[in-house]
Amino acid sequence: MDIILELADTFLFDPLYATLLPAHPSTLAANATFSSMREEPTGYAVPHATWQYEPSTQYFSIEPSKYAYMSQWSRDDWKRQALTLYLITWLFGVIVYYIFAGASYFLVFDKATFNHPRYLKNQIKLEMRQANIAFPIMAIFTVPWFLAEVRGYSKLYDTADEAPFPLYNYLQIPFFIAFTDLAIYWIHRGLHHPKVYKYVHKPHHKWIMPTPFASHAFHPADGYAQGLPYHVFPFLFPLSKFASVAFFIFVNIWTVLIHDGEYAHNSPIINGAACHTMHHLYFNYNYGQFTTLWDRLGGSYRKPNDELFQKELKMCQTEWKKQAKAVDKMVQEIEGDDNERTYASEEPKKVR
């Protein structure tokens, strides 16, 4: 995350902090020596501040502009880092969500889903609203992990030579997926415990037939809990800085993909959109994130219905009625009469 932080500071936050929190003479006197002005390569003079630029990676460096030295908060101030990381986590998450969920909605998602008897009234608006509520709150609790990374407390490493052994640069990928898949399985399964489900996980199960915008439409505590394994990993095991950023983006995209309703494969190994549709329809199955391994070992695997992979049956009214009946049974069993859903199919038709 220090690479992202450096880029964000250079191109956005240095001028912003210099404008909003300009350095006062008294502050500069304590942290810099005006008599030792040095000429920068760009031709301007800045105080020789106690903070010195060090590239976040050996692969490239970006010389700071004059604004990097003109704020009360230097780049290495933990308060500034925390605030910047919060904004990055929140806004970057929102941007990734709307770009990829939007692309999936327009290019992949089958709009016939709107006619499913268990599709909610105004569902996409409700999904977006829930996601917009979750993002800024989750960011608050995610920042301490990123701040600890930036300040050197994790096992993130920069160059390939710093890996524990050469092959680890490749093994870290399946290792990361295996670790997080195992951890998320048990966290997700725990979220279905009756004492937890109603208060934390129920908002995400509001979407019986999810759209791509349901991918991040959950209670903030739910989203944070299922994201914990990704943050814990680099504090337990070595992880490349670039792999960390790539995984952060990949995980967000994957979350969209498993909610897009496009059943591109019937893999017995990959826990894709078809498997996750089973989870939303029948609740207590397919808790895994990437694979079906832990569901199989934990006795919670449910093979996707065959009709999901047959175009002529996927949107068949007969199959929909069977699904609706099964859903209603599960909702009554798990949520009782506490069903706050309003289905679009139950709306009275307007008489013209």
Steps between C-alpha positions, in 0.01 A plus 500: 500500500799735540535501119137614460553754778807648329319533168196655666715748694697602193210559266223604737557538872824702515337809344181436697670486840722797409187701427284387791775470761779734391816498706527798735836669561504369856439147379767531235745638753460189708532260212717673244788742469420791275868588472570166339277536202582253228432539132279226361551355150181675398652838577312597818635523851342315794592474865723209586231324707561213738290280273705368210359334192565128469337308214245242611643255247832443330329458165422869453511834678311827459675812624261691728382844393548806719158439655635194682691739729236768545253345746484478877458127449801342334454184301626282786256642756283208611190717527537615141570146385192371681274767347642450152470122524141538615412710197682262267332193649155655490510675164708240318258232618206704371668560164587132449147402605319728257739442209498121512147448630381747236696326224368163611144634511509644148712232333429174683199505732182344359226763536236225489582456869277803563201275432598238757226469767755562775663807348439798728325825426762770425768242574795662324439831677482314832821312422684821415373672812613215725844497334537877536423468872748216545806642322586797726437301819707201390781737406525621860580151625720410204733801537690364806613202293619716212664747738691219669616381156618847397688544827689175453330255736396244239699243304448670166812500285601702197727325251503135397841461665343571839270196483575217747612288204477557122207266440296682765435785257274258312377288792366804685209520254344155563601529867312830539191358327506180708544688830228756434263239355526293819464798733208655313318168491492481879429870545215483248361187659521667840303794367213258440481407867150594621640737764703687238305471175210728594721789604791479256456274199128535431534827300706320235248217476228747428599451137352163400584559132800733525627736235867599470421798728422255781868404512585759768148558631541367851513609862837673568591244768424220253721645228781575744488151656522327163784732398708433811694201358637720220638748753629240746698303240795743452546521878536124523675418173726683252317662210626712212386862510387481140321171562322662794366782280406254225313278746316800642368582153441136403295423812269795436450394138445136598229609744320663208545198274335253736190721514461564127270206425709389203556127541793465264628172640376201697825437679505259794799694640439872446237662719375733229174683432293180471615372839442838659152520349425177688613676815262792447211271406543233767703688767690223681722374219816603313665731752835492318651797323721353228468120509253231603764311704396609848131470423559142393705423810254687723192332354352827372555460127198513271548432132351775283169407340542367147249747359735790580721387213218450250383823343152372422445390861696766689217753473214250480192597701462143627852501641451845648189384685693203641779734610253745655333221697836376631608855584182571693550184702859597587405858585228380736736248658789744550333838538152405615248779455778759497494526122541860390514428128259652251511309174449679170262227384266580790455861394149566365493557127404847386172518314521708184 
